[in-house]
């Protein structure tokens, strides 16, 4: 997984897709488009992300 890759992450009992913005040791920051908030930055644990 690298910055700029598309990944799927869990959100509200379903999976959403976003683009990786920043990778830390155990966390990943993902930019995702929600219906009422385009380009929202989401923080998730590295183990919860699917490439």
Beta strands, then each sheet from edge to edge (+ up, - down):
strand 1: 6-11
strand 2: 14-23
strand 3: 27-34
strand 4: 37-45
sheet 1: 1+ 2- 3+ 4-
end
